[in-house]
Amino acid sequence: KTHYDILDVPKDATTDIIRKSYLEKSLKYHPDLNKEHSCGEKFKFISNAHSVLSCTLERQKYD
């Protein structure tokens, strides 16, 4: 899966769209809010995808 797939956003998504998707998914999968075993791992992927895609330089390197 790509970072775009993880956040469920298109490749040309704006930083606002990326941020909105990140906030929605982080609330859904945050390990403190959801005790399901796999949520901690999903949250790490979501956080990593957000950190790369929200930084212009990192996003350019990734693309």
C-alpha positions in Angstrom: 0.0 0.0 0.0 1.1 3.5 -0.7 0.8 6.4 1.7 -2.0 7.7 -0.4 -3.8 4.4 0.0 -3.3 4.3 3.7 -4.9 7.8 4.1 -7.4 7.0 1.3 -6.6 10.2 -0.6 -5.8 10.8 -4.3 -2.2 11.5 -5.3 -3.1 15.1 -6.1 -4.7 15.7 -2.7 -4.1 19.0 -1.0 -2.5 19.2 2.5 -6.0 20.1 3.9 -7.5 16.9 2.5 -4.5 14.9 3.8 -4.9 16.5 7.2 -8.7 15.8 7.3 -8.2 12.2 6.4 -5.4 11.8 8.9 -7.6 13.2 11.7 -10.5 10.9 10.8 -8.4 7.8 10.6 -6.3 8.7 13.7 -9.5 9.0 15.8 -10.7 5.6 14.5 -7.4 3.7 15.0 -5.7 5.5 17.9 -4.7 2.8 20.4 -6.0 4.8 23.4 -9.4 5.1 21.8 -9.7 1.7 20.2 -8.5 -1.4 22.2 -8.5 -3.7 19.1 -5.1 -5.4 18.9 -4.2 -4.3 15.3 -5.1 -0.6 15.8 -1.7 0.3 17.2 0.0 -1.0 14.1 -2.5 0.7 11.8 -2.1 4.0 13.7 1.7 3.8 13.1 1.2 3.5 9.4 -1.3 6.3 9.4 1.0 8.6 11.3 3.9 7.8 9.0 1.9 8.4 5.9 0.7 11.7 7.3 4.2 12.9 8.2 5.5 12.2 4.7 2.6 13.6 2.8 2.1 16.7 4.8 5.7 17.8 4.3 6.3 19.2 0.8 9.9 18.2 0.6 9.3 14.7 2.0 6.3 14.3 -0.3 8.3 15.2 -3.4 11.0 12.7 -2.4 8.3 10.0 -1.9 6.6 10.7 -5.2 
